[in-house]
Amino acid sequence: MTILVFIGSLLLAMLIGIPISFALLASGVALMWQLDMFDAQILVQNLVGGADSFPLLAVPFFMLAGEVMNAGGLSRRIVDLALAMVGHIRGGLGYVTIMAGCLLSALSGSAVADAAALTALLLPMMVAAGHDKARSGGLIAATGIIGPVIPPSIGLVIFGVAANVSIAKLFMAAIVPGLLIGGALWITWAWLVRNEKIAPPPRKSRKEVMSAARHAAWALLLPVIILVGLRMGVFTPTEAAVVAAMYAIFVATVVYRELSLRQLYGVFVNAAKTSAIVMFLIAAAMVTAWLITVADLPAKVVGLLEPFLGNPLLLMMAIMLLVMAVGTAMDMTPTILILTPILMPVVNAAGIDPVYFGVMFIINNSIGLITPPVGVVLNVVAGVGKMRMDDVTRGVLPFMLAEFAVMFLMVLFPGLVTGPARWFHG
């Protein structure tokens, strides 16, 4: 009955159009009534305490870094470098998109920011070159979701806080899976454009490639600083977010000089608005998470999934299918915050590595950003690229299937995640 009250109240609130953060609060109030423990003071205390977390400070700083990179010319120089390196290959603009997306993922950690930047910079070029607009938009959307996988990742930060798992270990474990997704997109694009007769642009000279690399060097140095700093224990993931934001501001205002102090104010405002939405959502979800624990829902879920506990592979398959279904109707952040406190006891009871599970969970949620009907990243690409949602959805399907294939490959062979993770983290 308790599970039905929680799920029913949450779905009802969402169906009548209540924003997800308030829907979570409504489901929390419904749970409190069900448990006969309604107290407004407890509600407020958990709401305030939900956002009062040092690791969560990484979220607004990574968002600020992403805004600065897009406004300050760092993202454009990454795209220019990818163009110089692989733009001359048949279907080269698609490979440029994938390569630039992987590089941008190592800078911002936000699928929305990466997808918006790639759409604005590359979609007009791909259409002008003769590529199908729907397919091009679909590739950009599918590439954008690598942002929450390759570190630094806002999704991994939120999961790490919610599940009490080392964020640094999650970052290191997600590097290779993110690159594997990029490789799957590369192969899929190559298959789709194999018969195209579009003439690629001329090959850049060695001098032009070196010039593009030199101009992008300051931007490329950022992920190196973050990953080396985390690997060597110089700073925590939260401190890495501050370093990323300050470094991006320095490069954009002092080195590239594309961002004035007046423009910087607008960038701060945009980052603050986005951060406020996410942080309130996290705070509301923490209220629900506390009540889920009080109501002992995780134990009930463990009981339901008990037949799978003896077989971690089947359990992971079942969980991935569940998250896939939820991802079609819900955004990434609320999915993480709602399901993490429910699923982690099940994962621990089955003896599954929580770092491995966290990476797989975030990959699944990231792909959910391009699954209709919600598909936040699909909406971003459609809006920025002035496309119909139906066209973007049609274009993204082969790439989405390739990403799901890679995800289930990592379910079948966990060593693809755990092996590189041990190497990176030592």
Secondary structure, 3 states (H helix, E strand, C coil): CHHHHHHHHHHHHHHCCCCHHHHHHHHHHHHHHHCCCCCHHHHHHHHHHHHCCCHHHHHHHHHHHHHHHHHCCHHHHHHHHHHHHHCCCCCHHHHHHHHHHHHHHCCCCCHHHHHHHHHHHHHHHHHHHCCCHHHHHHHHHHHHCCCCCCCCCHHHHHHHHHHCCCHHHHHHHCHHHHHHHHHHHHHHHHHHCCCCCCCCCCCCCHHHHHHHHHHHHHHHHHHHHHHHHHHCCCCCHHHHHHHHHHHHHHHHHHHCCCCCHHHHHHHHHHHHHHHHHHHHHHHHHHHHHHHHHHCCHHHHHHHHCHHHCCCHHHHHHHHHHHHHHHHCCCCHHHHHHHHHHHHHHHHHHHCCCHHHHHHHHHHHHHHHHHCCCCCHHHHHHHHHCCCCHHHHHHHHHHHHHHHHHHHHHHHHCCHHHHHHHHHHHC
